[in-house]
Amino acid sequence: MNQKYKEAFTLIEVIISVIIVSIVVMGAMQLQEQNSDMASYLLKRGNSELDNSLFLTKKVQRYSNDKKSSYDLLVDEFSIKDFDSRDILKKIEKKINITEALPIPVGADGDTPQFVFYSNEILLNGDYPARYYTFK
């Protein structure tokens, strides 16, 4: 008897290939989720940096250890007549911490520096804290 067998995949080979494909697809989906989370974080962080820039006025030096809205700092700088804009600016709040200005001597020959400038730190606390430095 000459019986011809057709070559085919066995059930075990099919199951193993399905498992391998499933693992690869799950890994790709996990990478996609991580990329989506990172993009969302970067978008929120970028928007927070834009919000922080509203606080970088000369007036910010007055409010150490206070929680203020961006409207509080900008009201004297700009005439904000639109009520929607006012409401948006009032919702952007940060706790402001400012360090005391420290002298930084430059070009010291012996004991006397050529000039001294002062630097202090402005720390804006919110969802995404930020640190800025001023120099005088």
C-alpha positions in Angstrom: 0.0 0.0 0.0 1.3 3.2 -1.1 -0.4 5.9 0.9 0.5 9.5 0.3 0.4 11.8 3.2 -0.2 15.5 2.8 2.3 17.7 4.6 0.5 20.0 7.0 1.1 21.8 10.3 0.2 19.9 13.4 -2.1 21.3 16.0 0.8 22.0 18.4 2.7 24.0 15.8 -0.3 26.1 15.0 -0.9 26.8 18.8 2.7 27.7 19.3 2.7 30.1 16.3 -0.5 31.7 17.6 1.1 32.2 21.0 4.2 33.8 19.5 2.2 36.2 17.4 0.1 37.1 20.4 3.2 37.9 22.5 4.5 40.1 19.7 1.2 41.9 19.3 0.9 42.5 23.1 4.4 43.9 23.1 3.6 46.3 20.3 0.4 47.4 22.0 2.3 48.0 25.3 4.9 50.2 23.4 2.0 52.1 21.8 0.5 52.7 25.2 3.8 53.9 26.6 4.3 56.3 23.6 0.8 57.6 24.1 1.4 58.2 27.8 4.7 60.0 27.1 3.1 62.2 24.4 0.4 63.1 26.9 2.9 63.9 29.6 5.0 66.1 27.2 1.9 68.0 26.1 0.8 68.7 29.7 4.4 69.6 30.7 4.7 72.0 27.7 1.4 73.6 28.6 2.6 74.0 32.2 5.7 75.7 31.0 3.6 78.2 29.0 1.5 78.8 32.2 4.7 79.3 34.2 5.9 82.0 31.8 2.9 84.1 32.9 4.4 84.3 36.4 7.8 85.6 35.3 7.2 89.3 35.8 9.0 91.8 38.0 6.0 91.7 40.3 6.6 88.0 41.2 9.4 89.0 43.6 6.7 90.4 46.0 4.9 87.1 46.5 7.3 84.8 48.2 5.5 81.9 50.0 2.1 83.0 48.5 -0.3 81.2 46.2 -1.3 83.5 43.4 -3.1 83.3 40.1 -1.5 84.5 36.8 -4.3 87.1 36.7 -2.9 88.6 40.0 0.5 89.1 38.4 -0.7 90.3 35.0 -3.6 92.6 36.0 -1.2 95.7 36.3 0.8 94.8 33.2 -2.1 94.4 30.7 -5.7 95.7 30.3 -7.6 92.4 30.3 -11.2 93.3 29.3 -12.4 89.9 28.1 -14.1 88.1 31.0 -13.3 84.6 29.5 -9.6 85.5 29.5 -9.8 86.7 33.1 -11.4 83.5 34.2 -8.8 81.4 32.4 -6.0 83.4 34.0 -7.6 83.2 37.5 -7.7 79.4 37.2 -3.9 79.2 36.6 -2.5 79.2 40.1 1.0 78.5 41.5 2.6 78.6 44.9 5.6 81.0 44.6 8.8 80.5 46.6 11.6 82.9 46.2 15.0 82.6 47.8 17.0 85.6 49.1 19.3 87.1 46.5 22.9 85.8 47.0 26.0 87.8 45.9 28.1 86.2 43.2 31.6 87.8 42.9 33.1 87.8 39.5 36.7 88.4 38.5 38.2 88.4 42.0 41.8 89.7 42.1 42.8 89.0 45.7 40.0 90.1 48.0 38.1 92.5 45.8 36.0 91.3 42.9 35.7 93.3 39.7 32.0 93.3 40.1 29.3 91.5 42.0 25.9 90.4 40.7 23.1 88.9 42.7 21.1 85.8 41.9 17.9 84.3 43.4 15.7 81.4 42.6 12.0 81.5 41.8 10.3 78.2 42.4 6.8 77.8 41.0 4.9 74.8 42.6 1.9 73.4 40.8 1.2 70.2 38.9 4.6 70.5 37.2 7.0 72.5 39.4 9.6 74.8 37.7 12.7 76.6 38.8 13.9 79.9 37.4 16.8 82.2 38.3 17.1 86.0 38.2 20.3 87.9 38.0 20.9 91.5 39.0 
